[in-house]
């Protein structure tokens, strides 16, 4: 991981805001290296695209925990290697998901890290697969950050 992205580990509002900035900065660097903003996923046999919504939703949700913020830094391998575990419909009343016809819940098992959840939306019309959110699946008594589904 790039030392440019120091990740605060606490749970204060200030540290959550700092993690949001780390995530947004990471995506900016990732897009500079990946100008097509997409990675091919063999399990889906399709490209998964990174859009503004991907960055906004992930920054909002993943910043709630250190581990989820750290998970985002594995973006390329998550997009490439995550496997679908469930197909569902977008959550009713969720405006961010209203553009999707379906939502795919995917998981990636990162060695020496654990499970990472990737939520992908399928756009109505062109059927493009859009990375919606990334969070770590943490085995704790505290509920992990989850994407609204």
PyMOL commands that set and color helices and strands:
alter all, ss='L'
color gray80, all
select helices_A, chain A and resi 13-33+52-62+66-72+75-81+95-97
alter helices_A, ss='H'
color red, helices_A
select strands_A, chain A and resi 38-41+46-49+83-88+100-110+114-123+129-136
alter strands_A, ss='S'
color yellow, strands_A
deselect
rebuild
show_as cartoon
